[in-house]
Amino acid sequence: MTVDRVRRTVTLPGSAIPLALILATFASKFWIGFELATATHIAVDSTFVVLNGLVSGVAGIFAGRFLVYWLALRQSSVPV
């Protein structure tokens, strides 16, 4: 990861990991939405609620990655 103070940009090398995370999150959320639409009784099942929370937590990885990049850019712009 490189941080350019002048342009205020963060540059990352390409990786297939974000793509895999996006596809896995989409597929999981799609499946959960389908199950909720077709079998509404499972919305109160504790196992399903926990599963939905775990999938949403995995989606939070993207917010965490953004926070790391934003903090790196912010720290690099603070005068020393």
Secondary structure as a PSIPRED ss2 file (coil, helix, strand):
# PSIPRED VFORMAT (PSIPRED V4.0)

   1 M C   1.000  0.000  0.000
   2 T E   0.000  0.000  1.000
   3 V E   0.000  0.000  1.000
   4 D E   0.000  0.000  1.000
   5 R C   1.000  0.000  0.000
   6 V C   1.000  0.000  0.000
   7 R C   1.000  0.000  0.000
   8 R C   1.000  0.000  0.000
   9 T E   0.000  0.000  1.000
  10 V E   0.000  0.000  1.000
  11 T E   0.000  0.000  1.000
  12 L C   1.000  0.000  0.000
  13 P C   1.000  0.000  0.000
  14 G C   1.000  0.000  0.000
  15 S C   1.000  0.000  0.000
  16 A C   1.000  0.000  0.000
  17 I H   0.000  1.000  0.000
  18 P H   0.000  1.000  0.000
  19 L H   0.000  1.000  0.000
  20 A H   0.000  1.000  0.000
  21 L H   0.000  1.000  0.000
  22 I H   0.000  1.000  0.000
  23 L H   0.000  1.000  0.000
  24 A H   0.000  1.000  0.000
  25 T H   0.000  1.000  0.000
  26 F H   0.000  1.000  0.000
  27 A H   0.000  1.000  0.000
  28 S H   0.000  1.000  0.000
  29 K H   0.000  1.000  0.000
  30 F H   0.000  1.000  0.000
  31 W H   0.000  1.000  0.000
  32 I H   0.000  1.000  0.000
  33 G H   0.000  1.000  0.000
  34 F H   0.000  1.000  0.000
  35 E H   0.000  1.000  0.000
  36 L H   0.000  1.000  0.000
  37 A H   0.000  1.000  0.000
  38 T H   0.000  1.000  0.000
  39 A C   1.000  0.000  0.000
  40 T H   0.000  1.000  0.000
  41 H H   0.000  1.000  0.000
  42 I H   0.000  1.000  0.000
  43 A H   0.000  1.000  0.000
  44 V H   0.000  1.000  0.000
  45 D C   1.000  0.000  0.000
  46 S H   0.000  1.000  0.000
  47 T H   0.000  1.000  0.000
  48 F H   0.000  1.000  0.000
  49 V H   0.000  1.000  0.000
  50 V H   0.000  1.000  0.000
  51 L H   0.000  1.000  0.000
  52 N H   0.000  1.000  0.000
  53 G H   0.000  1.000  0.000
  54 L H   0.000  1.000  0.000
  55 V H   0.000  1.000  0.000
  56 S H   0.000  1.000  0.000
  57 G H   0.000  1.000  0.000
  58 V H   0.000  1.000  0.000
  59 A H   0.000  1.000  0.000
  60 G H   0.000  1.000  0.000
  61 I H   0.000  1.000  0.000
  62 F H   0.000  1.000  0.000
  63 A H   0.000  1.000  0.000
  64 G H   0.000  1.000  0.000
  65 R H   0.000  1.000  0.000
  66 F H   0.000  1.000  0.000
  67 L H   0.000  1.000  0.000
  68 V H   0.000  1.000  0.000
  69 Y H   0.000  1.000  0.000
  70 W H   0.000  1.000  0.000
  71 L H   0.000  1.000  0.000
  72 A H   0.000  1.000  0.000
  73 L H   0.000  1.000  0.000
  74 R H   0.000  1.000  0.000
  75 Q H   0.000  1.000  0.000
  76 S H   0.000  1.000  0.000
  77 S H   0.000  1.000  0.000
  78 V C   1.000  0.000  0.000
  79 P C   1.000  0.000  0.000
  80 V C   1.000  0.000  0.000
